Amino acid sequence: MIDMLNVVKEKIELSPDLRKKINWESKYTFTSITLEKGTLIKLESTNIAYVDTHKVIINDIKFLFFNGVDCFYINF
């Protein structure tokens, strides 16, 4: 018999600083910005968890952000 693991996904809220920076960018550059909030993915009954980053898409370029981190990653 195989036990199945339950996958739990929880949305992560953007930090106020990150939201402020994104709003500033859209306000002053007049570009279209798409925002996808990150998720916390956990496997129940284990200690395994994964943080999926916040994704901000500006002019077809995807930027990956973590809360509380000053740098970001660019995915072309």
PQR file of N, CA, C, O and H, with PARSE charges and radii, in Angstrom:
ATOM      1  N   MET A   1       0.842  -1.184   0.000 -0.4000 1.5000
ATOM      2  CA  MET A   1       0.000   0.000   0.000 -0.0000 2.0000
ATOM      3  C   MET A   1       0.888   1.249   0.000  0.5500 1.7000
ATOM      4  O   MET A   1       1.851   1.336   0.761 -0.5500 1.4000
ATOM      5  N   ILE A   2       0.560   2.190  -0.842 -0.4000 1.5000
ATOM      6  CA  ILE A   2       1.329   3.431  -0.964 -0.0000 2.0000
ATOM      7  C   ILE A   2       0.552   4.562  -0.295  0.5500 1.7000
ATOM      8  O   ILE A   2      -0.615   4.798  -0.606 -0.5500 1.4000
ATOM      9  H   ILE A   2      -0.223   2.120  -1.460  0.4000 1.0000
ATOM     10  N   ASP A   3       1.208   5.249   0.619 -0.4000 1.5000
ATOM     11  CA  ASP A   3       0.593   6.419   1.258 -0.0000 2.0000
ATOM     12  C   ASP A   3       0.848   7.635   0.383  0.5500 1.7000
ATOM     13  O   ASP A   3       1.974   7.869  -0.057 -0.5500 1.4000
ATOM     14  H   ASP A   3       2.156   5.057   0.872  0.4000 1.0000
ATOM     15  N   MET A   4      -0.189   8.399   0.137 -0.4000 1.5000
ATOM     16  CA  MET A   4      -0.061   9.607  -0.678 -0.0000 2.0000
ATOM     17  C   MET A   4       0.219  10.808   0.229  0.5500 1.7000
ATOM     18  O   MET A   4      -0.323  10.908   1.329 -0.5500 1.4000
ATOM     19  H   MET A   4      -1.104   8.209   0.495  0.4000 1.0000
ATOM     20  N   LEU A   5       1.047  11.685  -0.235 -0.4000 1.5000
ATOM     21  CA  LEU A   5       1.343  12.911   0.497 -0.0000 2.0000
ATOM     22  C   LEU A   5       0.378  14.002   0.061  0.5500 1.7000
ATOM     23  O   LEU A   5       0.082  14.148  -1.125 -0.5500 1.4000
ATOM     24  H   LEU A   5       1.488  11.603  -1.129  0.4000 1.0000
ATOM     25  N   ASN A   6      -0.098  14.748   1.011 -0.4000 1.5000
ATOM     26  CA  ASN A   6      -0.948  15.895   0.702 -0.0000 2.0000
ATOM     27  C   ASN A   6      -0.071  17.124   0.519  0.5500 1.7000
ATOM     28  O   ASN A   6       0.793  17.421   1.344 -0.5500 1.4000
ATOM     29  H   ASN A   6       0.143  14.629   1.974  0.4000 1.0000
ATOM     30  N   VAL A   7      -0.310  17.831  -0.579 -0.4000 1.5000
ATOM     31  CA  VAL A   7       0.421  19.060  -0.860 -0.0000 2.0000
ATOM     32  C   VAL A   7      -0.455  20.234  -0.453  0.5500 1.7000
ATOM     33  O   VAL A   7      -1.592  20.357  -0.911 -0.5500 1.4000
ATOM     34  H   VAL A   7      -1.011  17.590  -1.250  0.4000 1.0000
ATOM     35  N   VAL A   8       0.072  21.091   0.401 -0.4000 1.5000
ATOM     36  CA  VAL A   8      -0.659  22.253   0.885 -0.0000 2.0000
ATOM     37  C   VAL A   8       0.004  23.499   0.322  0.5500 1.7000
ATOM     38  O   VAL A   8       1.209  23.692   0.480 -0.5500 1.4000
ATOM     39  H   VAL A   8       0.995  20.991   0.772  0.4000 1.0000
ATOM     40  N   LYS A   9      -0.786  24.348  -0.338 -0.4000 1.5000
ATOM     41  CA  LYS A   9      -0.263  25.600  -0.892 -0.0000 2.0000
ATOM     42  C   LYS A   9      -0.925  26.767  -0.175  0.5500 1.7000
ATOM     43  O   LYS A   9      -2.150  26.837  -0.078 -0.5500 1.4000
ATOM     44  H   LYS A   9      -1.765  24.191  -0.466  0.4000 1.0000
ATOM     45  N   GLU A  10      -0.102  27.681   0.326 -0.4000 1.5000
ATOM     46  CA  GLU A  10      -0.599  28.866   1.012 -0.0000 2.0000
ATOM     47  C   GLU A  10      -0.008  30.099   0.332  0.5500 1.7000
ATOM     48  O   GLU A  10       1.198  30.167   0.095 -0.5500 1.4000
ATOM     49  H   GLU A  10       0.894  27.624   0.247  0.4000 1.0000
ATOM     50  N   LYS A  11      -0.859  31.066   0.024 -0.4000 1.5000
ATOM     51  CA  LYS A  11      -0.379  32.315  -0.581 -0.0000 2.0000
ATOM     52  C   LYS A  11       0.436  33.089   0.440  0.5500 1.7000
ATOM     53  O   LYS A  11       0.107  33.114   1.626 -0.5500 1.4000
ATOM     54  H   LYS A  11      -1.838  31.011   0.217  0.4000 1.0000
ATOM     55  N   ILE A  12       1.501  33.718  -0.032 -0.4000 1.5000
ATOM     56  CA  ILE A  12       2.339  34.564   0.808 -0.0000 2.0000
ATOM     57  C   ILE A  12       2.025  36.013   0.458  0.5500 1.7000
ATOM     58  O   ILE A  12       2.021  36.387  -0.715 -0.5500 1.4000
ATOM     59  H   ILE A  12       1.768  33.697  -0.995  0.4000 1.0000
ATOM     60  N   GLU A  13       1.764  36.817   1.466 -0.4000 1.5000
ATOM     61  CA  GLU A  13       1.498  38.237   1.238 -0.0000 2.0000
ATOM     62  C   GLU A  13       2.797  38.974   0.952  0.5500 1.7000
ATOM     63  O   GLU A  13       3.851  38.636   1.490 -0.5500 1.4000
ATOM     64  H   GLU A  13       1.767  36.513   2.419  0.4000 1.0000
ATOM     65  N   LEU A  14       2.706  39.969   0.112 -0.4000 1.5000
ATOM     66  CA  LEU A  14       3.868  40.807  -0.177 -0.0000 2.0000
ATOM     67  C   LEU A  14       4.180  41.670   1.027  0.5500 1.7000
ATOM     68  O   LEU A  14       3.281  42.132   1.729 -0.5500 1.4000
ATOM     69  H   LEU A  14       1.849  40.244  -0.325  0.4000 1.0000
ATOM     70  N   SER A  15       5.450  41.879   1.254 -0.4000 1.5000
ATOM     71  CA  SER A  15       5.828  42.775   2.340 -0.0000 2.0000
ATOM     72  C   SER A  15       5.458  44.200   1.934  0.5500 1.7000
ATOM     73  O   SER A  15       5.451  44.513   0.743 -0.5500 1.4000
ATOM     74  H   SER A  15       6.181  41.504   0.684  0.4000 1.0000
ATOM     75  N   PRO A  16       5.155  45.060   2.889 -0.5600 1.5000
ATOM     76  CA  PRO A  16       4.793  46.447   2.552  0.2800 2.0000
ATOM     77  C   PRO A  16       5.883  47.173   1.765  0.5500 1.7000
ATOM     78  O   PRO A  16       5.577  47.966   0.875 -0.5500 1.4000
ATOM     79  N   ASP A  17       7.151  46.910   2.083 -0.4000 1.5000
ATOM     80  CA  ASP A  17       8.248  47.559   1.345 -0.0000 2.0000
ATOM     81  C   ASP A  17       8.266  47.128  -0.115  0.5500 1.7000
ATOM     82  O   ASP A  17       8.453  47.953  -1.009 -0.5500 1.4000
ATOM     83  H   ASP A  17       7.400  46.266   2.806  0.4000 1.0000
ATOM     84  N   LEU A  18       8.073  45.850  -0.352 -0.4000 1.5000
ATOM     85  CA  LEU A  18       8.084  45.347  -1.725 -0.0000 2.0000
ATOM     86  C   LEU A  18       6.899  45.881  -2.513  0.5500 1.7000
ATOM     87  O   LEU A  18       7.043  46.253  -3.678 -0.5500 1.4000
ATOM     88  H   LEU A  18       7.921  45.179   0.374  0.4000 1.0000
ATOM     89  N   ARG A  19       5.742  45.922  -1.892 -0.4000 1.5000
ATOM     90  CA  ARG A  19       4.552  46.466  -2.560 -0.0000 2.0000
ATOM     91  C   ARG A  19       4.755  47.940  -2.902  0.5500 1.7000
ATOM     92  O   ARG A  19       4.343  48.394  -3.969 -0.5500 1.4000
ATOM     93  H   ARG A  19       5.625  45.620  -0.946  0.4000 1.0000
ATOM     94  N   LYS A  20       5.390  48.686  -1.997 -0.4000 1.5000
ATOM     95  CA  LYS A  20       5.656  50.108  -2.219 -0.0000 2.0000
ATOM     96  C   LYS A  20       6.583  50.309  -3.413  0.5500 1.7000
ATOM     97  O   LYS A  20       6.360  51.204  -4.229 -0.5500 1.4000
ATOM     98  H   LYS A  20       5.725  48.316  -1.130  0.4000 1.0000
ATOM     99  N   LYS A  21       7.620  49.482  -3.519 -0.4000 1.5000
ATOM    100  CA  LYS A  21       8.563  49.584  -4.639 -0.0000 2.0000
ATOM    101  C   LYS A  21       7.898  49.247  -5.969  0.5500 1.7000
ATOM    102  O   LYS A  21       8.163  49.901  -6.978 -0.5500 1.4000
ATOM    103  H   LYS A  21       7.801  48.756  -2.857  0.4000 1.0000
ATOM    104  N   ILE A  22       7.046  48.241  -5.977 -0.4000 1.5000
ATOM    105  CA  ILE A  22       6.352  47.855  -7.208 -0.0000 2.0000
ATOM    106  C   ILE A  22       5.385  48.950  -7.635  0.5500 1.7000
ATOM    107  O   ILE A  22       5.307  49.279  -8.818 -0.5500 1.4000
ATOM    108  H   ILE A  22       6.831  47.710  -5.158  0.4000 1.0000
ATOM    109  N   ASN A  23       4.650  49.516  -6.687 -0.4000 1.5000
ATOM    110  CA  ASN A  23       3.729  50.613  -7.001 -0.0000 2.0000
ATOM    111  C   ASN A  23       4.480  51.838  -7.516  0.5500 1.7000
ATOM    112  O   ASN A  23       4.015  52.510  -8.437 -0.5500 1.4000
ATOM    113  H   ASN A  23       4.714  49.249  -5.726  0.4000 1.0000
ATOM    114  N   TRP A  24       5.629  52.127  -6.931 -0.4000 1.5000
ATOM    115  CA  TRP A  24       6.427  53.255  -7.395 -0.0000 2.0000
ATOM    116  C   TRP A  24       6.868  53.032  -8.833  0.5500 1.7000
ATOM    117  O   TRP A  24       6.800  53.946  -9.655 -0.5500 1.4000
ATOM    118  H   TRP A  24       6.006  51.581  -6.183  0.4000 1.0000
ATOM    119  N   GLU A  25       7.322  51.815  -9.141 -0.4000 1.5000
ATOM    120  CA  GLU A  25       7.789  51.489 -10.494 -0.0000 2.0000
ATOM    121  C   GLU A  25       6.681  51.671 -11.518  0.5500 1.7000
ATOM    122  O   GLU A  25       6.914  52.243 -12.583 -0.5500 1.4000
ATOM    123  H   GLU A  25       7.377  51.073  -8.473  0.4000 1.0000
ATOM    124  N   SER A  26       5.495  51.201 -11.217 -0.4000 1.5000
ATOM    125  CA  SER A  26       4.392  51.306 -12.182 -0.0000 2.0000
ATOM    126  C   SER A  26       3.910  52.746 -12.334  0.5500 1.7000
ATOM    127  O   SER A  26       3.464  53.143 -13.411 -0.5500 1.4000
ATOM    128  H   SER A  26       5.306  50.737 -10.352  0.4000 1.0000
ATOM    129  N   LYS A  27       3.998  53.514 -11.276 -0.4000 1.5000
ATOM    130  CA  LYS A  27       3.519  54.894 -11.304 -0.0000 2.0000
ATOM    131  C   LYS A  27       4.415  55.813 -12.133  0.5500 1.7000
ATOM    132  O   LYS A  27       3.918  56.658 -12.877 -0.5500 1.4000
ATOM    133  H   LYS A  27       4.360  53.192 -10.401  0.4000 1.0000
ATOM    134  N   TYR A  28       5.732  55.649 -12.009 -0.4000 1.5000
ATOM    135  CA  TYR A  28       6.657  56.580 -12.630 -0.0000 2.0000
ATOM    136  C   TYR A  28       7.204  56.133 -13.985  0.5500 1.7000
ATOM    137  O   TYR A  28       7.807  56.938 -14.694 -0.5500 1.4000
ATOM    138  H   TYR A  28       6.135  54.962 -11.405  0.4000 1.0000
ATOM    139  N   THR A  29       7.007  54.883 -14.353 -0.4000 1.5000
ATOM    140  CA  THR A  29       7.529  54.426 -15.641 -0.0000 2.0000
ATOM    141  C   THR A  29       6.422  54.201 -16.657  0.5500 1.7000
ATOM    142  O   THR A  29       6.697  54.003 -17.841 -0.5500 1.4000
ATOM    143  H   THR A  29       6.516  54.229 -13.777  0.4000 1.0000
ATOM    144  N   PHE A  30       5.183  54.228 -16.210 -0.4000 1.5000
ATOM    145  CA  PHE A  30       4.029  54.039 -17.089 -0.0000 2.0000
ATOM    146  C   PHE A  30       4.117  52.737 -17.882  0.5500 1.7000
ATOM    147  O   PHE A  30       3.777  52.697 -19.064 -0.5500 1.4000
ATOM    148  H   PHE A  30       4.960  54.388 -15.249  0.4000 1.0000
ATOM    149  N   THR A  31       4.570  51.685 -17.226 -0.4000 1.5000
ATOM    150  CA  THR A  31       4.656  50.379 -17.865 -0.0000 2.0000
ATOM    151  C   THR A  31       3.596  49.455 -17.285  0.5500 1.7000
ATOM    152  O   THR A  31       3.077  49.681 -16.192 -0.5500 1.4000
ATOM    153  H   THR A  31       4.846  51.718 -16.265  0.4000 1.0000
ATOM    154  N   SER A  32       3.292  48.423 -18.034 -0.4000 1.5000
ATOM    155  CA  SER A  32       2.339  47.419 -17.579 -0.0000 2.0000
ATOM    156  C   SER A  32       3.067  46.420 -16.685  0.5500 1.7000
ATOM    157  O   SER A  32       4.059  45.813 -17.089 -0.5500 1.4000
ATOM    158  H   SER A  32       3.713  48.239 -18.922  0.4000 1.0000
ATOM    159  N   ILE A  33       2.567  46.263 -15.480 -0.4000 1.5000
ATOM    160  CA  ILE A  33       3.190  45.357 -14.518 -0.0000 2.0000
ATOM    161  C   ILE A  33       2.180  44.295 -14.127  0.5500 1.7000
ATOM    162  O   ILE A  33       1.047  44.604 -13.756 -0.5500 1.4000
ATOM    163  H   ILE A  33       1.762  46.756 -15.151  0.4000 1.0000
ATOM    164  N   THR A  34       2.601  43.040 -14.213 -0.4000 1.5000
ATOM    165  CA  THR A  34       1.783  41.915 -13.770 -0.0000 2.0000
ATOM    166  C   THR A  34       2.430  41.334 -12.530  0.5500 1.7000
ATOM    167  O   THR A  34       3.641  41.112 -12.498 -0.5500 1.4000
ATOM    168  H   THR A  34       3.521  42.789 -14.514  0.4000 1.0000
ATOM    169  N   LEU A  35       1.621  41.088 -11.507 -0.4000 1.5000
ATOM    170  CA  LEU A  35       2.131  40.593 -10.237 -0.0000 2.0000
ATOM    171  C   LEU A  35       1.496  39.245  -9.923  0.5500 1.7000
ATOM    172  O   LEU A  35       0.275  39.099  -9.987 -0.5500 1.4000
ATOM    173  H   LEU A  35       0.638  41.268 -11.533  0.4000 1.0000
ATOM    174  N   GLU A  36       2.323  38.261  -9.585 -0.4000 1.5000
ATOM    175  CA  GLU A  36       1.857  36.962  -9.117 -0.0000 2.0000
ATOM    176  C   GLU A  36       2.442  36.749  -7.724  0.5500 1.7000
ATOM    177  O   GLU A  36       3.661  36.704  -7.557 -0.5500 1.4000
ATOM    178  H   GLU A  36       3.314  38.380  -9.533  0.4000 1.0000
ATOM    179  N   LYS A  37       1.573  36.618  -6.730 -0.4000 1.5000
ATOM    180  CA  LYS A  37       2.049  36.412  -5.370 -0.0000 2.0000
ATOM    181  C   LYS A  37       2.684  35.031  -5.231  0.5500 1.7000
ATOM    182  O   LYS A  37       2.289  34.075  -5.900 -0.5500 1.4000
ATOM    183  H   LYS A  37       0.583  36.655  -6.866  0.4000 1.0000
ATOM    184  N   GLY A  38       3.661  34.952  -4.362 -0.4000 1.5000
ATOM    185  CA  GLY A  38       4.340  33.688  -4.109 -0.0000 2.0000
ATOM    186  C   GLY A  38       3.502  32.760  -3.251  0.5500 1.7000
ATOM    187  O   GLY A  38       2.482  33.164  -2.692 -0.5500 1.4000
ATOM    188  H   GLY A  38       3.982  35.729  -3.819  0.4000 1.0000
ATOM    189  N   THR A  39       3.936  31.521  -3.152 -0.4000 1.5000
ATOM    190  CA  THR A  39       3.233  30.526  -2.348 -0.0000 2.0000
ATOM    191  C   THR A  39       4.230  29.762  -1.491  0.5500 1.7000
ATOM    192  O   THR A  39       5.408  29.631  -1.826 -0.5500 1.4000
ATOM    193  H   THR A  39       4.764  31.192  -3.606  0.4000 1.0000
ATOM    194  N   LEU A  40       3.720  29.267  -0.385 -0.4000 1.5000
ATOM    195  CA  LEU A  40       4.461  28.343   0.456 -0.0000 2.0000
ATOM    196  C   LEU A  40       3.878  26.969   0.178  0.5500 1.7000
ATOM    197  O   LEU A  40       2.687  26.745   0.394 -0.5500 1.4000
ATOM    198  H   LEU A  40       2.764  29.372  -0.113  0.4000 1.0000
ATOM    199  N   ILE A  41       4.698  26.056  -0.296 -0.4000 1.5000
ATOM    200  CA  ILE A  41       4.248  24.716  -0.649 -0.0000 2.0000
ATOM    201  C   ILE A  41       4.807  23.764   0.403  0.5500 1.7000
ATOM    202  O   ILE A  41       6.022  23.669   0.582 -0.5500 1.4000
ATOM    203  H   ILE A  41       5.665  26.238  -0.472  0.4000 1.0000
ATOM    204  N   LYS A  42       3.913  23.058   1.098 -0.4000 1.5000
ATOM    205  CA  LYS A  42       4.326  22.141   2.153 -0.0000 2.0000
ATOM    206  C   LYS A  42       3.788  20.746   1.854  0.5500 1.7000
ATOM    207  O   LYS A  42       2.692  20.590   1.316 -0.5500 1.4000
ATOM    208  H   LYS A  42       2.927  23.135   0.952  0.4000 1.0000
ATOM    209  N   LEU A  43       4.572  19.745   2.208 -0.4000 1.5000
ATOM    210  CA  LEU A  43       4.118  18.365   2.137 -0.0000 2.0000
ATOM    211  C   LEU A  43       3.726  17.950   3.546  0.5500 1.7000
ATOM    212  O   LEU A  43       4.564  17.900   4.447 -0.5500 1.4000
ATOM    213  H   LEU A  43       5.462  19.872   2.645  0.4000 1.0000
ATOM    214  N   GLU A  44       2.430  17.650   3.729 -0.4000 1.5000
ATOM    215  CA  GLU A  44       1.948  17.286   5.062 -0.0000 2.0000
ATOM    216  C   GLU A  44       2.627  16.012   5.543  0.5500 1.7000
ATOM    217  O   GLU A  44       3.006  15.150   4.750 -0.5500 1.4000
ATOM    218  H   GLU A  44       1.750  17.691   2.997  0.4000 1.0000
ATOM    219  N   SER A  45       2.768  15.916   6.829 -0.4000 1.5000
ATOM    220  CA  SER A  45       3.388  14.803   7.550 -0.0000 2.0000
ATOM    221  C   SER A  45       4.878  14.660   7.222  0.5500 1.7000
ATOM    222  O   SER A  45       5.465  13.604   7.460 -0.5500 1.4000
ATOM    223  H   SER A  45       2.460  16.616   7.473  0.4000 1.0000
ATOM    224  N   THR A  46       5.484  15.707   6.683 -0.4000 1.5000
ATOM    225  CA  THR A  46       6.934  15.738   6.486 -0.0000 2.0000
ATOM    226  C   THR A  46       7.427  17.112   6.935  0.5500 1.7000
ATOM    227  O   THR A  46       6.633  17.986   7.284 -0.5500 1.4000
ATOM    228  H   THR A  46       5.007  16.564   6.490  0.4000 1.0000
ATOM    229  N   ASN A  47       8.724  17.286   6.920 -0.4000 1.5000
ATOM    230  CA  ASN A  47       9.278  18.603   7.241 -0.0000 2.0000
ATOM    231  C   ASN A  47       9.781  19.297   5.967  0.5500 1.7000
ATOM    232  O   ASN A  47      10.671  20.144   6.029 -0.5500 1.4000
ATOM    233  H   ASN A  47       9.369  16.577   6.636  0.4000 1.0000
ATOM    234  N   ILE A  48       9.212  18.936   4.825 -0.4000 1.5000
ATOM    235  CA  ILE A  48       9.625  19.498   3.545 -0.0000 2.0000
ATOM    236  C   ILE A  48       8.715  20.666   3.176  0.5500 1.7000
ATOM    237  O   ILE A  48       7.491  20.534   3.165 -0.5500 1.4000
ATOM    238  H   ILE A  48       8.488  18.247   4.775  0.4000 1.0000
ATOM    239  N   ALA A  49       9.322  21.801   2.878 -0.4000 1.5000
ATOM    240  CA  ALA A  49       8.576  22.989   2.450 -0.0000 2.0000
ATOM    241  C   ALA A  49       9.394  23.717   1.395  0.5500 1.7000
ATOM    242  O   ALA A  49      10.622  23.634   1.375 -0.5500 1.4000
ATOM    243  H   ALA A  49      10.316  21.908   2.888  0.4000 1.0000
ATOM    244  N   TYR A  50       8.697  24.432   0.521 -0.4000 1.5000
ATOM    245  CA  TYR A  50       9.333  25.165  -0.567 -0.0000 2.0000
ATOM    246  C   TYR A  50       8.644  26.511  -0.698  0.5500 1.7000
ATOM    247  O   TYR A  50       7.415  26.589  -0.674 -0.5500 1.4000
ATOM    248  H   TYR A  50       7.700  24.500   0.538  0.4000 1.0000
ATOM    249  N   VAL A  51       9.426  27.564  -0.835 -0.4000 1.5000
ATOM    250  CA  VAL A  51       8.869  28.896  -1.019 -0.0000 2.0000
ATOM    251  C   VAL A  51       8.975  29.251  -2.497  0.5500 1.7000
ATOM    252  O   VAL A  51      10.077  29.362  -3.035 -0.5500 1.4000
ATOM    253  H   VAL A  51      10.423  27.500  -0.855  0.4000 1.0000
ATOM    254  N   ASP A  52       7.842  29.427  -3.146 -0.4000 1.5000
ATOM    255  CA  ASP A  52       7.795  29.882  -4.530 -0.0000 2.0000
ATOM    256  C   ASP A  52       7.785  31.406  -4.493  0.5500 1.7000
ATOM    257  O   ASP A  52       6.987  32.007  -3.774 -0.5500 1.4000
ATOM    258  H   ASP A  52       6.947  29.337  -2.709  0.4000 1.0000
ATOM    259  N   THR A  53       8.650  32.018  -5.249 -0.4000 1.5000
ATOM    260  CA  THR A  53       8.861  33.468  -5.173 -0.0000 2.0000
ATOM    261  C   THR A  53       7.677  34.266  -5.705  0.5500 1.7000
ATOM    262  O   THR A  53       6.823  33.745  -6.422 -0.5500 1.4000
ATOM    263  H   THR A  53       9.299  31.530  -5.833  0.4000 1.0000
ATOM    264  N   HIS A  54       7.651  35.549  -5.334 -0.4000 1.5000
ATOM    265  CA  HIS A  54       6.733  36.495  -5.962 -0.0000 2.0000
ATOM    266  C   HIS A  54       7.290  36.767  -7.352  0.5500 1.7000
ATOM    267  O   HIS A  54       8.502  36.885  -7.527 -0.5500 1.4000
ATOM    268  H   HIS A  54       8.346  35.972  -4.752  0.4000 1.0000
ATOM    269  N   LYS A  55       6.410  36.865  -8.332 -0.4000 1.5000
ATOM    270  CA  LYS A  55       6.847  37.119  -9.704 -0.0000 2.0000
ATOM    271  C   LYS A  55       6.246  38.436 -10.183  0.5500 1.7000
ATOM    272  O   LYS A  55       5.038  38.652 -10.097 -0.5500 1.4000
ATOM    273  H   LYS A  55       5.425  36.769  -8.189  0.4000 1.0000
ATOM    274  N   VAL A  56       7.103  39.303 -10.685 -0.4000 1.5000
ATOM    275  CA  VAL A  56       6.675  40.576 -11.249 -0.0000 2.0000
ATOM    276  C   VAL A  56       7.123  40.579 -12.704  0.5500 1.7000
ATOM    277  O   VAL A  56       8.308  40.416 -12.994 -0.5500 1.4000
ATOM    278  H   VAL A  56       8.085  39.128 -10.755  0.4000 1.0000
ATOM    279  N   ILE A  57       6.169  40.765 -13.625 -0.4000 1.5000
ATOM    280  CA  ILE A  57       6.485  40.762 -15.045 -0.0000 2.0000
ATOM    281  C   ILE A  57       6.368  42.191 -15.564  0.5500 1.7000
ATOM    282  O   ILE A  57       5.300  42.800 -15.513 -0.5500 1.4000
ATOM    283  H   ILE A  57       5.206  40.897 -13.390  0.4000 1.0000
ATOM    284  N   ILE A  58       7.491  42.716 -16.065 -0.4000 1.5000
ATOM    285  CA  ILE A  58       7.561  44.071 -16.604 -0.0000 2.0000
ATOM    286  C   ILE A  58       8.116  43.965 -18.022  0.5500 1.7000
ATOM    287  O   ILE A  58       9.234  43.489 -18.221 -0.5500 1.4000
ATOM    288  H   ILE A  58       8.359  42.222 -16.106  0.4000 1.0000
ATOM    289  N   ASN A  59       7.335  44.409 -19.004 -0.4000 1.5000
ATOM    290  CA  ASN A  59       7.761  44.369 -20.406 -0.0000 2.0000
ATOM    291  C   ASN A  59       8.278  42.989 -20.819  0.5500 1.7000
ATOM    292  O   ASN A  59       9.334  42.876 -21.442 -0.5500 1.4000
ATOM    293  H   ASN A  59       6.427  44.796 -18.842  0.4000 1.0000
ATOM    294  N   ASP A  60       7.533  41.950 -20.471 -0.4000 1.5000
ATOM    295  CA  ASP A  60       7.845  40.551 -20.812 -0.0000 2.0000
ATOM    296  C   ASP A  60       9.131  40.033 -20.168  0.5500 1.7000
ATOM    297  O   ASP A  60       9.676  39.024 -20.616 -0.5500 1.4000
ATOM    298  H   ASP A  60       6.675  42.041 -19.966  0.4000 1.0000
ATOM    299  N   ILE A  61       9.615  40.692 -19.145 -0.4000 1.5000
ATOM    300  CA  ILE A  61      10.765  40.210 -18.385 -0.0000 2.0000
ATOM    301  C   ILE A  61      10.266  39.854 -16.990  0.5500 1.7000
ATOM    302  O   ILE A  61       9.616  40.666 -16.332 -0.5500 1.4000
ATOM    303  H   ILE A  61       9.172  41.511 -18.781  0.4000 1.0000
ATOM    304  N   LYS A  62      10.572  38.638 -16.541 -0.4000 1.5000
ATOM    305  CA  LYS A  62      10.089  38.162 -15.245 -0.0000 2.0000
ATOM    306  C   LYS A  62      11.154  38.394 -14.175  0.5500 1.7000
ATOM    307  O   LYS A  62      12.299  37.963 -14.314 -0.5500 1.4000
ATOM    308  H   LYS A  62      11.101  37.978 -17.075  0.4000 1.0000
ATOM    309  N   PHE A  63      10.755  39.085 -13.102 -0.4000 1.5000
ATOM    310  CA  PHE A  63      11.606  39.341 -11.956 -0.0000 2.0000
ATOM    311  C   PHE A  63      11.079  38.506 -10.792  0.5500 1.7000
ATOM    312  O   PHE A  63       9.872  38.463 -10.550 -0.5500 1.4000
ATOM    313  H   PHE A  63       9.825  39.435 -12.989  0.4000 1.0000
ATOM    314  N   LEU A  64      11.984  37.844 -10.073 -0.4000 1.5000
ATOM    315  CA  LEU A  64      11.609  36.989  -8.951 -0.0000 2.0000
ATOM    316  C   LEU A  64      12.053  37.655  -7.655  0.5500 1.7000
ATOM    317  O   LEU A  64      13.222  38.013  -7.505 -0.5500 1.4000
ATOM    318  H   LEU A  64      12.964  37.879 -10.269  0.4000 1.0000
ATOM    319  N   PHE A  65      11.114  37.821  -6.713 -0.4000 1.5000
ATOM    320  CA  PHE A  65      11.363  38.515  -5.454 -0.0000 2.0000
ATOM    321  C   PHE A  65      11.034  37.618  -4.271  0.5500 1.7000
ATOM    322  O   PHE A  65      10.081  36.841  -4.320 -0.5500 1.4000
ATOM    323  H   PHE A  65      10.166  37.530  -6.835  0.4000 1.0000
ATOM    324  N   PHE A  66      11.821  37.725  -3.213 -0.4000 1.5000
ATOM    325  CA  PHE A  66      11.520  37.120  -1.919 -0.0000 2.0000
ATOM    326  C   PHE A  66      11.239  38.250  -0.936  0.5500 1.7000
ATOM    327  O   PHE A  66      11.827  39.325  -1.044 -0.5500 1.4000
ATOM    328  H   PHE A  66      12.595  38.356  -3.173  0.4000 1.0000
ATOM    329  N   ASN A  67      10.345  38.016   0.020 -0.4000 1.5000
ATOM    330  CA  ASN A  67      10.121  38.994   1.088 -0.0000 2.0000
ATOM    331  C   ASN A  67      11.380  39.091   1.941  0.5500 1.7000
ATOM    332  O   ASN A  67      12.023  38.082   2.229 -0.5500 1.4000
ATOM    333  H   ASN A  67       9.866  37.142   0.107  0.4000 1.0000
ATOM    334  N   GLY A  68      11.722  40.294   2.339 -0.4000 1.5000
ATOM    335  CA  GLY A  68      12.830  40.498   3.255 -0.0000 2.0000
ATOM    336  C   GLY A  68      14.210  40.426   2.629  0.5500 1.7000
ATOM    337  O   GLY A  68      15.212  40.465   3.344 -0.5500 1.4000
ATOM    338  H   GLY A  68      11.200  41.115   2.106  0.4000 1.0000
ATOM    339  N   VAL A  69      14.285  40.321   1.300 -0.4000 1.5000
ATOM    340  CA  VAL A  69      15.584  40.262   0.621 -0.0000 2.0000
ATOM    341  C   VAL A  69      15.692  41.475  -0.296  0.5500 1.7000
ATOM    342  O   VAL A  69      14.754  41.790  -1.027 -0.5500 1.4000
ATOM    343  H   VAL A  69      13.471  40.289   0.719  0.4000 1.0000
ATOM    344  N   ASP A  70      16.829  42.151  -0.258 -0.4000 1.5000
ATOM    345  CA  ASP A  70      16.995  43.379  -1.041 -0.0000 2.0000
ATOM    346  C   ASP A  70      17.282  43.128  -2.513  0.5500 1.7000
ATOM    347  O   ASP A  70      17.066  44.015  -3.339 -0.5500 1.4000
ATOM    348  H   ASP A  70      17.592  41.895   0.337  0.4000 1.0000
ATOM    349  N   CYS A  71      17.761  41.944  -2.858 -0.4000 1.5000
ATOM    350  CA  CYS A  71      18.076  41.673  -4.264 -0.0000 2.0000
ATOM    351  C   CYS A  71      16.923  40.917  -4.928  0.5500 1.7000
ATOM    352  O   CYS A  71      16.014  40.432  -4.255 -0.5500 1.4000
ATOM    353  H   CYS A  71      17.936  41.223  -2.187  0.4000 1.0000
ATOM    354  N   PHE A  72      16.974  40.828  -6.236 -0.4000 1.5000
ATOM    355  CA  PHE A  72      15.961  40.092  -6.975 -0.0000 2.0000
ATOM    356  C   PHE A  72      16.645  39.330  -8.098  0.5500 1.7000
ATOM    357  O   PHE A  72      17.821  39.553  -8.385 -0.5500 1.4000
ATOM    358  H   PHE A  72      17.712  41.222  -6.784  0.4000 1.0000
ATOM    359  N   TYR A  73      15.916  38.447  -8.719 -0.4000 1.5000
ATOM    360  CA  TYR A  73      16.454  37.606  -9.772 -0.0000 2.0000
ATOM    361  C   TYR A  73      15.708  37.896 -11.058  0.5500 1.7000
ATOM    362  O   TYR A  73      14.504  38.150 -11.038 -0.5500 1.4000
ATOM    363  H   TYR A  73      14.960  38.266  -8.486  0.4000 1.0000
ATOM    364  N   ILE A  74      16.412  37.860 -12.173 -0.4000 1.5000
ATOM    365  CA  ILE A  74      15.800  38.118 -13.482 -0.0000 2.0000
ATOM    366  C   ILE A  74      15.771  36.822 -14.254  0.5500 1.7000
ATOM    367  O   ILE A  74      16.779  36.125 -14.367 -0.5500 1.4000
ATOM    368  H   ILE A  74      17.391  37.654 -12.189  0.4000 1.0000
ATOM    369  N   ASN A  75      14.585  36.502 -14.796 -0.4000 1.5000
ATOM    370  CA  ASN A  75      14.400  35.306 -15.590 -0.0000 2.0000
ATOM    371  C   ASN A  75      14.023  35.742 -16.995  0.5500 1.7000
ATOM    372  O   ASN A  75      12.900  36.197 -17.210 -0.5500 1.4000
ATOM    373  H   ASN A  75      13.766  37.069 -14.704  0.4000 1.0000
ATOM    374  N   PHE A  76      14.931  35.617 -17.960 -0.4000 1.5000
ATOM    375  CA  PHE A  76      14.670  36.042 -19.337 -0.0000 2.0000
ATOM    376  C   PHE A  76      13.907  34.979 -20.055  0.5500 1.7000
ATOM    377  O   PHE A  76      13.585  35.140 -21.232 -0.5500 1.4000
ATOM    378  H   PHE A  76      15.844  35.248 -17.786  0.4000 1.0000
TER
END
